[in-house]
């Protein structure tokens, strides 16, 4: 992991603290549907690795939702954020099979839940696209990971990071869907079948827009940061 190459433990801890603080701020700022935390999730996974990214995003998510308190159940749904950050780390560091398994298990659980049959199947189209892109993205990572870690900025490294970011952000959404439908939190929230149907239609348009913004913005921040860090290590 990139963070493991940094020489001092204090630098690593400071970096985690900084990212957790940024995470808190971004979670507290409303986005189109969720929040602007989507920008930082992929960056955390790639810079910190999957496990540190999960912890950092979890701390940030808890802090952010305390500030922007909406509902007690948001502390459950916010698990999508650390899982998204962790997924970016797994995928970028060539552990794509874990990402594939996570997607597969949650999608199967969703389609095995009876109420999902009453919701528009096309409503999760962006998640299906991300699922299909997992292996092709892993192939790109195997070719361009070293170039990215060296801070090279070109069309191929940018495209690779866009795909990693998109897949990570979509599993954030899928995690929330998993909590809502297979884990049946929609019952605890008092959501009727009609309300869920409307949410699925709205989400089919709103969520991809938000995730695409995050997927394109993250690399524009991440690559210059990696370039700076690679020069500092040199």
C-alpha positions as YAML, in Angstrom:
chain: A
units: angstrom
residues:
- id: 1
  name: UNK
  ca: [0.00, 0.00, 0.00]
- id: 2
  name: UNK
  ca: [1.16, 3.52, -0.70]
- id: 3
  name: UNK
  ca: [0.89, 4.51, 2.96]
- id: 4
  name: UNK
  ca: [3.14, 1.61, 3.98]
- id: 5
  name: UNK
  ca: [5.99, 3.19, 2.00]
- id: 6
  name: UNK
  ca: [5.95, 6.29, 4.16]
- id: 7
  name: UNK
  ca: [8.89, 6.23, 6.55]
- id: 8
  name: UNK
  ca: [7.43, 7.35, 9.87]
- id: 9
  name: UNK
  ca: [4.46, 5.99, 11.80]
- id: 10
  name: UNK
  ca: [3.60, 9.52, 12.92]
- id: 11
  name: UNK
  ca: [3.16, 10.51, 9.26]
- id: 12
  name: UNK
  ca: [0.79, 7.59, 8.71]
- id: 13
  name: UNK
  ca: [-1.27, 8.41, 11.79]
- id: 14
  name: UNK
  ca: [-1.40, 12.08, 10.85]
- id: 15
  name: UNK
  ca: [-2.56, 11.17, 7.36]
- id: 16
  name: UNK
  ca: [-5.34, 8.95, 8.72]
- id: 17
  name: UNK
  ca: [-6.41, 11.74, 11.08]
- id: 18
  name: UNK
  ca: [-6.44, 14.29, 8.26]
- id: 19
  name: UNK
  ca: [-8.50, 12.06, 6.00]
- id: 20
  name: UNK
  ca: [-10.91, 11.25, 8.81]
- id: 21
  name: UNK
  ca: [-11.39, 14.98, 9.40]
- id: 22
  name: UNK
  ca: [-11.95, 15.62, 5.68]
- id: 23
  name: UNK
  ca: [-14.37, 12.71, 5.65]
- id: 24
  name: UNK
  ca: [-16.36, 14.22, 8.54]
- id: 25
  name: UNK
  ca: [-16.67, 17.54, 6.73]
- id: 26
  name: UNK
  ca: [-17.73, 15.96, 3.42]
- id: 27
  name: UNK
  ca: [-20.28, 13.65, 5.08]
- id: 28
  name: UNK
  ca: [-21.79, 16.68, 6.79]
- id: 29
  name: UNK
  ca: [-22.25, 18.51, 3.46]
- id: 30
  name: UNK
  ca: [-25.37, 17.32, 1.57]
- id: 31
  name: UNK
  ca: [-24.81, 16.08, -1.97]
- id: 32
  name: UNK
  ca: [-27.36, 15.28, -4.67]
- id: 33
  name: UNK
  ca: [-28.70, 12.29, -2.75]
- id: 34
  name: UNK
  ca: [-26.17, 11.42, -0.06]
- id: 35
  name: UNK
  ca: [-23.20, 13.70, 0.54]
- id: 36
  name: UNK
  ca: [-19.95, 14.85, -1.05]
- id: 37
  name: UNK
  ca: [-18.03, 12.08, 0.73]
- id: 38
  name: UNK
  ca: [-18.08, 10.27, -2.62]
- id: 39
  name: UNK
  ca: [-15.10, 12.39, -3.67]
- id: 40
  name: UNK
  ca: [-12.84, 11.10, -0.90]
- id: 41
  name: UNK
  ca: [-13.82, 7.41, -0.69]
- id: 42
  name: UNK
  ca: [-11.73, 6.14, -3.64]
- id: 43
  name: UNK
  ca: [-8.80, 8.35, -2.65]
- id: 44
  name: UNK
  ca: [-8.73, 6.87, 0.85]
- id: 45
  name: UNK
  ca: [-8.74, 3.32, -0.49]
- id: 46
  name: UNK
  ca: [-5.85, 3.90, -2.87]
- id: 47
  name: UNK
  ca: [-3.67, 5.98, -0.56]
- id: 48
  name: UNK
  ca: [-4.30, 4.10, 2.68]
- id: 49
  name: UNK
  ca: [-5.07, 0.57, 1.50]
- id: 50
  name: UNK
  ca: [-8.35, -1.27, 2.18]
- id: 51
  name: UNK
  ca: [-8.16, -1.73, 5.93]
- id: 52
  name: UNK
  ca: [-6.93, 1.69, 7.00]
- id: 53
  name: UNK
  ca: [-9.35, 3.22, 4.50]
- id: 54
  name: UNK
  ca: [-12.24, 1.31, 6.09]
- id: 55
  name: UNK
  ca: [-11.31, 2.54, 9.58]
- id: 56
  name: UNK
  ca: [-10.76, 6.11, 8.39]
- id: 57
  name: UNK
  ca: [-14.06, 6.27, 6.50]
- id: 58
  name: UNK
  ca: [-15.87, 4.66, 9.44]
- id: 59
  name: UNK
  ca: [-14.56, 7.29, 11.85]
- id: 60
  name: UNK
  ca: [-15.36, 10.04, 9.38]
- id: 61
  name: UNK
  ca: [-18.82, 8.65, 8.73]
- id: 62
  name: UNK
  ca: [-19.72, 8.47, 12.40]
- id: 63
  name: UNK
  ca: [-18.43, 11.98, 13.03]
- id: 64
  name: UNK
  ca: [-20.13, 13.42, 9.97]
- id: 65
  name: UNK
  ca: [-23.49, 11.87, 10.75]
- id: 66
  name: UNK
  ca: [-23.34, 13.12, 14.33]
- id: 67
  name: UNK
  ca: [-22.94, 16.64, 12.95]
- id: 68
  name: UNK
  ca: [-25.54, 16.12, 10.22]
- id: 69
  name: UNK
  ca: [-27.95, 14.02, 12.23]
- id: 70
  name: UNK
  ca: [-30.96, 12.88, 10.20]
- id: 71
  name: UNK
  ca: [-32.01, 9.53, 11.63]
- id: 72
  name: UNK
  ca: [-30.50, 6.97, 13.98]
- id: 73
  name: UNK
  ca: [-30.58, 4.38, 11.18]
- id: 74
  name: UNK
  ca: [-28.15, 6.51, 9.18]
- id: 75
  name: UNK
  ca: [-25.42, 5.11, 11.42]
- id: 76
  name: UNK
  ca: [-26.20, 1.74, 9.83]
- id: 77
  name: UNK
  ca: [-26.56, 2.95, 6.24]
- id: 78
  name: UNK
  ca: [-23.28, 4.88, 6.51]
- id: 79
  name: UNK
  ca: [-21.46, 1.53, 6.40]
- id: 80
  name: UNK
  ca: [-21.60, 1.99, 2.64]
- id: 81
  name: UNK
  ca: [-18.93, 4.67, 2.93]
- id: 82
  name: UNK
  ca: [-16.17, 2.58, 4.59]
- id: 83
  name: UNK
  ca: [-17.04, -0.40, 2.39]
- id: 84
  name: UNK
  ca: [-16.70, 1.82, -0.68]
- id: 85
  name: UNK
  ca: [-13.30, 3.08, 0.48]
- id: 86
  name: UNK
  ca: [-12.18, -0.46, 1.32]
- id: 87
  name: UNK
  ca: [-13.32, -1.68, -2.10]
- id: 88
  name: UNK
  ca: [-11.20, 0.94, -3.86]
- id: 89
  name: UNK
  ca: [-8.22, -0.37, -1.89]
- id: 90
  name: UNK
  ca: [-8.91, -4.02, -2.66]
- id: 91
  name: UNK
  ca: [-9.45, -3.35, -6.35]
- id: 92
  name: UNK
  ca: [-6.44, -1.10, -6.83]
- id: 93
  name: UNK
  ca: [-4.11, -3.49, -5.01]
- id: 94
  name: UNK
  ca: [-5.12, -6.40, -7.25]
- id: 95
  name: UNK
  ca: [-7.55, -8.20, -4.95]
- id: 96
  name: UNK
  ca: [-10.42, -7.86, -7.38]
- id: 97
  name: UNK
  ca: [-11.87, -11.27, -6.49]
- id: 98
  name: UNK
  ca: [-12.86, -9.95, -3.05]
- id: 99
  name: UNK
  ca: [-14.68, -7.08, -4.75]
- id: 100
  name: UNK
  ca: [-16.38, -9.51, -7.14]
- id: 101
  name: UNK
  ca: [-17.51, -11.70, -4.22]
- id: 102
  name: UNK
  ca: [-18.88, -8.70, -2.28]
- id: 103
  name: UNK
  ca: [-20.90, -7.55, -5.27]
- id: 104
  name: UNK
  ca: [-22.13, -11.07, -6.04]
- id: 105
  name: UNK
  ca: [-23.26, -11.88, -2.50]
- id: 106
  name: UNK
  ca: [-25.16, -8.62, -2.08]
- id: 107
  name: UNK
  ca: [-26.80, -8.83, -5.50]
- id: 108
  name: UNK
  ca: [-27.90, -12.44, -4.93]
- id: 109
  name: UNK
  ca: [-29.28, -11.50, -1.51]
- id: 110
  name: UNK
  ca: [-31.19, -8.63, -3.11]
- id: 111
  name: UNK
  ca: [-32.81, -10.78, -5.80]
- id: 112
  name: UNK
  ca: [-33.67, -13.50, -3.30]
- id: 113
  name: UNK
  ca: [-35.68, -10.99, -1.25]
- id: 114
  name: UNK
  ca: [-39.33, -11.17, -2.42]
- id: 115
  name: UNK
  ca: [-40.01, -7.42, -2.35]
- id: 116
  name: UNK
  ca: [-37.20, -6.85, -4.86]
- id: 117
  name: UNK
  ca: [-39.37, -8.60, -7.46]
- id: 118
  name: UNK
  ca: [-41.87, -5.74, -7.16]
- id: 119
  name: UNK
  ca: [-39.24, -3.07, -7.80]
- id: 120
  name: UNK
  ca: [-38.04, -2.07, -11.30]
- id: 121
  name: UNK
  ca: [-35.11, -4.33, -12.14]
- id: 122
  name: UNK
  ca: [-33.54, -1.58, -14.26]
- id: 123
  name: UNK
  ca: [-33.44, 0.71, -11.21]
- id: 124
  name: UNK
  ca: [-29.99, -0.64, -10.27]
- id: 125
  name: UNK
  ca: [-28.56, -0.39, -13.79]
- id: 126
  name: UNK
  ca: [-25.50, 1.54, -12.68]
- id: 127
  name: UNK
  ca: [-24.65, -1.17, -10.14]
- id: 128
  name: UNK
  ca: [-24.88, -3.80, -12.88]
- id: 129
  name: UNK
  ca: [-22.50, -1.76, -15.04]
- id: 130
  name: UNK
  ca: [-20.01, -1.50, -12.17]
- id: 131
  name: UNK
  ca: [-20.29, -5.25, -11.56]
- id: 132
  name: UNK
  ca: [-19.47, -5.99, -15.20]
- id: 133
  name: UNK
  ca: [-16.50, -3.60, -15.10]
- id: 134
  name: UNK
  ca: [-14.75, -5.25, -12.15]
- id: 135
  name: UNK
  ca: [-12.60, -7.69, -14.12]
- id: 136
  name: UNK
  ca: [-11.77, -5.33, -17.04]
- id: 137
  name: UNK
  ca: [-10.70, -2.75, -14.48]
- id: 138
  name: UNK
  ca: [-8.46, -5.30, -12.75]
- id: 139
  name: UNK
  ca: [-6.74, -5.89, -16.10]
- id: 140
  name: UNK
  ca: [-6.10, -2.15, -16.49]
- id: 141
  name: UNK
  ca: [-4.75, -1.98, -12.94]
- id: 142
  name: UNK
  ca: [-2.30, -4.78, -13.63]
- id: 143
  name: UNK
  ca: [-0.96, -2.72, -16.55]
- id: 144
  name: UNK
  ca: [-0.96, 0.78, -15.10]
- id: 145
  name: UNK
  ca: [-0.71, 0.43, -11.32]
- id: 146
  name: UNK
  ca: [3.03, 1.15, -11.32]
- id: 147
  name: UNK
  ca: [2.54, 4.20, -13.55]
- id: 148
  name: UNK
  ca: [-0.13, 5.52, -11.18]
- id: 149
  name: UNK
  ca: [2.06, 4.95, -8.12]
- id: 150
  name: UNK
  ca: [4.83, 6.85, -9.87]
- id: 151
  name: UNK
  ca: [2.48, 9.78, -10.30]
- id: 152
  name: UNK
  ca: [2.22, 9.58, -14.09]
- id: 153
  name: UNK
  ca: [-0.74, 11.58, -15.36]
- id: 154
  name: UNK
  ca: [-2.08, 10.49, -18.74]
- id: 155
  name: UNK
  ca: [-5.30, 9.20, -20.29]
- id: 156
  name: UNK
  ca: [-4.68, 5.58, -19.32]
- id: 157
  name: UNK
  ca: [-3.93, 6.25, -15.64]
- id: 158
  name: UNK
  ca: [-6.87, 8.64, -15.39]
- id: 159
  name: UNK
  ca: [-9.25, 6.15, -17.02]
- id: 160
  name: UNK
  ca: [-8.08, 3.39, -14.67]
- id: 161
  name: UNK
  ca: [-8.71, 5.53, -11.60]
- id: 162
  name: UNK
  ca: [-12.10, 6.65, -12.90]
- id: 163
  name: UNK
  ca: [-13.17, 3.01, -13.19]
- id: 164
  name: UNK
  ca: [-11.81, 2.11, -9.75]
- id: 165
  name: UNK
  ca: [-13.62, 5.09, -8.26]
- id: 166
  name: UNK
  ca: [-16.89, 4.26, -10.02]
- id: 167
  name: UNK
  ca: [-16.87, 0.64, -8.85]
- id: 168
  name: UNK
  ca: [-16.05, 1.71, -5.28]
- id: 169
  name: UNK
  ca: [-18.84, 4.30, -5.21]
- id: 170
  name: UNK
  ca: [-21.38, 1.90, -6.66]
- id: 171
  name: UNK
  ca: [-20.69, -0.71, -3.97]
- id: 172
  name: UNK
  ca: [-21.39, 2.06, -1.46]
- id: 173
  name: UNK
  ca: [-24.87, 2.30, -3.00]
- id: 174
  name: UNK
  ca: [-25.23, -1.49, -3.19]
- id: 175
  name: UNK
  ca: [-24.38, -1.78, 0.52]
- id: 176
  name: UNK
  ca: [-27.20, 0.64, 1.32]
- id: 177
  name: UNK
  ca: [-29.55, -1.35, -0.91]
- id: 178
  name: UNK
  ca: [-28.46, -4.53, 0.87]
- id: 179
  name: UNK
  ca: [-29.25, -2.98, 4.26]
- id: 180
  name: UNK
  ca: [-32.56, -1.59, 3.05]
- id: 181
  name: UNK
  ca: [-33.95, -4.64, 1.22]
- id: 182
  name: UNK
  ca: [-32.33, -8.00, 2.19]
- id: 183
  name: UNK
  ca: [-31.82, -6.86, 5.80]
- id: 184
  name: UNK
  ca: [-35.35, -5.37, 5.62]
- id: 185
  name: UNK
  ca: [-34.58, -2.01, 7.16]
- id: 186
  name: UNK
  ca: [-37.33, -0.64, 4.91]
- id: 187
  name: UNK
  ca: [-39.79, -2.17, 7.39]
- id: 188
  name: UNK
  ca: [-38.13, -0.44, 10.33]
- id: 189
  name: UNK
  ca: [-38.23, 2.83, 8.38]
- id: 190
  name: UNK
  ca: [-41.91, 2.35, 7.60]
- id: 191
  name: UNK
  ca: [-41.39, 2.50, 3.83]
- id: 192
  name: UNK
  ca: [-44.24, 1.11, 1.78]
- id: 193
  name: UNK
  ca: [-43.91, -0.76, -1.49]
- id: 194
  name: UNK
  ca: [-45.09, 2.34, -3.36]
- id: 195
  name: UNK
  ca: [-42.50, 4.57, -1.68]
- id: 196
  name: UNK
  ca: [-39.74, 2.07, -2.46]
- id: 197
  name: UNK
  ca: [-40.85, 1.97, -6.09]
- id: 198
  name: UNK
  ca: [-40.58, 5.75, -6.36]
- id: 199
  name: UNK
  ca: [-37.17, 5.74, -4.61]
- id: 200
  name: UNK
  ca: [-35.91, 3.13, -7.08]
- id: 201
  name: UNK
  ca: [-36.94, 5.24, -10.06]
- id: 202
  name: UNK
  ca: [-35.46, 8.44, -8.63]
- id: 203
  name: UNK
  ca: [-32.29, 6.63, -7.59]
- id: 204
  name: UNK
  ca: [-31.83, 5.25, -11.10]
- id: 205
  name: UNK
  ca: [-31.25, 8.82, -12.30]
- id: 206
  name: UNK
  ca: [-29.81, 10.63, -9.27]
- id: 207
  name: UNK
  ca: [-27.30, 8.10, -7.95]
- id: 208
  name: UNK
  ca: [-25.35, 7.55, -11.22]
- id: 209
  name: UNK
  ca: [-24.98, 11.31, -11.63]
- id: 210
  name: UNK
  ca: [-23.54, 11.66, -8.14]
- id: 211
  name: UNK
  ca: [-21.23, 8.68, -8.54]
- id: 212
  name: UNK
  ca: [-19.98, 9.79, -11.95]
- id: 213
  name: UNK
  ca: [-19.12, 13.19, -10.49]
- id: 214
  name: UNK
  ca: [-17.16, 11.45, -7.73]
- id: 215
  name: UNK
  ca: [-15.51, 9.05, -10.18]
- id: 216
  name: UNK
  ca: [-14.23, 11.90, -12.37]
- id: 217
  name: UNK
  ca: [-13.28, 14.30, -9.57]
- id: 218
  name: UNK
  ca: [-11.35, 11.78, -7.43]
- id: 219
  name: UNK
  ca: [-8.56, 11.11, -9.98]
- id: 220
  name: UNK
  ca: [-8.03, 14.85, -10.56]
- id: 221
  name: UNK
  ca: [-7.23, 15.14, -6.86]
- id: 222
  name: UNK
  ca: [-5.53, 11.78, -6.37]
- id: 223
  name: UNK
  ca: [-2.95, 11.78, -9.16]
- id: 224
  name: UNK
  ca: [-1.31, 15.10, -8.22]
- id: 225
  name: UNK
  ca: [-1.21, 13.93, -4.58]
- id: 226
  name: UNK
  ca: [0.48, 10.66, -5.57]
- id: 227
  name: UNK
  ca: [2.93, 12.56, -7.79]
- id: 228
  name: UNK
  ca: [3.82, 14.83, -4.89]
- id: 229
  name: UNK
  ca: [4.29, 11.89, -2.52]
- id: 230
  name: UNK
  ca: [6.43, 9.98, -5.04]
- id: 231
  name: UNK
  ca: [8.67, 13.04, -5.42]
- id: 232
  name: UNK
  ca: [8.93, 13.38, -1.64]
- id: 233
  name: UNK
  ca: [10.04, 9.75, -1.33]
- id: 234
  name: UNK
  ca: [12.62, 10.13, -4.10]
...
